[in-house]
Amino acid sequence: MKAIVIGACAILVSALPAAAQICKGQIAVIRVSTIKAGGTRSGFDKAVADQIAWYRGHNLTANKIVEADVIDISGGKPTVSSKEVMTVHYDPPAARGAQPATDDSYKAFVKEFRDNSDIAVEKTVCLPK
């Protein structure tokens, strides 16, 4: 499974510059992730914080990553999902061909994500300016 995840990430990173060429607005990557059995939301939150820190540590400050709670309405009454979380990565550096090389800090936050979650849905979108 790890090879598939790594392969999917490599495809996404290599496709983002082409997507940016056809987008007249702002590129964003939207992910809905499922918290694994044995994983935690706090572990996921730490992975997001470490991902942001990794970008900042490489002097990349134009991108923004935000988390959003998923609202579950399947039970009739809206509740915050304890199993899903959404992230939006605005202006990912890979869209400009500026993705830093993988290093140990990168591998560490990816491991945090993998230990705590699985990506259920991943979409690249073109947002209006």
PyMOL commands that set and color helices and strands:
alter all, ss='L'
color gray80, all
select helices_A, chain A and resi 2-22+41-57+93-96+104-116
alter helices_A, ss='H'
color red, helices_A
select strands_A, chain A and resi 26-35+64-72+79-90+117-127
alter strands_A, ss='S'
color yellow, strands_A
deselect
rebuild
show_as cartoon
